[in-house]
Amino acid sequence: MASIDNAEYTTSSYTSCCTHMWQCLRAIPEKSWCKLVNATKMVRKLAQDDPRRVIHSFKVGLALVLISILQHLRPTFYAFGDNIMWAILTVALVLEFSVGATLGKGLNRILATWLAGALGVGTRSIANLCGEKGEAVLTSFFVFVIAGIVTFMRFSPRFKARFDYGFIIFILTFCLVNLSDDKESAMLKLAQERLLTIIIGSFIAIMVCICICPVWIGQDLHNQIAGNIEKVANFFEGFGDEYFNNSANTEATHDRSFLHRYKSVLSSKSSEETMEPGHGRFGFRHPWQQYLKIGNLTRLSAYKIEALSVYLLQSEQNQYELRSRIQESCTIISSECGKALRESSLIVKHMDKSSMPNPHVANAKIAVESLKSILRTNPWEGAEYLEIIATSTVASLLIDAVNCTEKICEAVDELASLAKFETSNQIHHRGTVQPVDDSVHVITIGAIHPRNEE
């Protein structure tokens, strides 16, 4: 009986194993199809987000095809020898998305190769004068000193931003030349061939990048600065209703994504500093440093928002009665800062000085004085200390936000003057006068642009 039971158990196990394997095999086509569909959606999304990526991919392929023509015409270009592969490597490494980055990389590669080759040949010649043993010692010494100095220079933010790629090529080329076993004459010929192919590869990459749908990243810098200001403006315009739980407005606004869009502003410094000038309707004399100044001020305002967002999450835990005492002034400050920043973003975006953020800044300053007068009357009597700290911190951050907003508006106004923005006859907004209390009146300028406008 035991043997029969064991046989039945073995048969059952074998059947279940086969069934499981069959189910797995049947699931393979379905899983593969799902992965293919997901990959297709990802590629489609990448192309839809920025169609220039598709064009850039074709440009890289075209540049490599042009280089391969030289390979097939080797008898005509026999001087290149086998070093034609350096031209292919140059195209693959130099051809970037934007014209400025491609031009910078190409010039960096050519200059670094020439300097490193010349220095490598020179140090190699000096080492040869010291005999076989002296040559090994001096060669190692030169590699150690030169590579160490150039590597240390890479830590400089000023050099790293523009010449980091050139430093890397310099170190590689210097080591290849200095540690080569070839004789001096053969080494000179090899250096000439490689430099020539690198120049040709860089030239082809630059010409393809410029002549076929060029991407001038300076335009992206212009749009990014305007977009960052608008993201900060979106937060300020919606902060008052969210923090003070204004149900009449929050229920009407279903999209709360504007409360998180500012986060991309916090990490925009590196991308702004690596964008190059000179493009389209702009020129090299365009005040590009002013864009960086506006970007830094916008990030400073975004850091204030980061602190405000913490208290926004805790707003439901605090007593509404305590917050209601400063609600009117804080709401005006937040709203006017948002409107001022929105007008500033329109000035940058459209290069048009018709929008005037100054009245909104003036309104915010008046509301700040009203808020300060409320704080001097000690409105915290009877409240808990933690609630007092949270509410007073929000008030203080909003007061600081007015200063940041004013500096951004002044920087934008300076940019408009330096870049000579035009003034159109289009009217962007209307003004109304609303009383805050018996002694203070605030002029509220209502922008026609919605908060959630992208």
Secondary structure as UniProt FT lines:
FT   HELIX           2..49
FT   HELIX           52..72
FT   TURN            73..77
FT   HELIX           78..83
FT   HELIX           84..94
FT   HELIX           99..128
FT   TURN            129..130
FT   HELIX           131..153
FT   TURN            154..155
FT   HELIX           157..178
FT   HELIX           184..211
FT   HELIX           217..243
FT   TURN            244..245
FT   HELIX           247..250
FT   TURN            251..252
FT   HELIX           257..259
FT   TURN            260..262
FT   HELIX           263..266
FT   HELIX           269..273
FT   TURN            280..281
FT   TURN            284..285
FT   HELIX           288..313
FT   HELIX           315..317
FT   HELIX           320..324
FT   HELIX           327..350
FT   TURN            353..354
FT   HELIX           358..376
FT   TURN            379..382
FT   HELIX           385..418
FT   TURN            419..420
FT   STRAND          429..435
FT   STRAND          441..447
FT   TURN            451..452
//
